């Protein structure tokens, strides 16, 4: 159910923002792969320190947004990726 809600949220966010950038799955593995190399250790340290619960979802939302930004080819694409991520996360939380 959560995957379906996330797919709906990202679909609606793409439509609302016109985002045409890379589709990065919202998973630890996919996010880690797309992050800049200098951020991976920070991601790993934070993941190891999580207590669970809602903190994991907020942590993943943050790093997913960072991965989208890191995958962007230029400043304009980076801004579009961050805007898309903001809308997608808001729609998912609202659902």
Secondary structure, DSSP 8 states (H G I E B T S, - for coil): -HHHHHHHHHHHHHHHH---S----SSHHHHHHHS-GGGHHHHHHHHHH--STHHHHHHHHHHHHHHHHHH-SSHHHHHHHHHHHHHHHHHHHH-
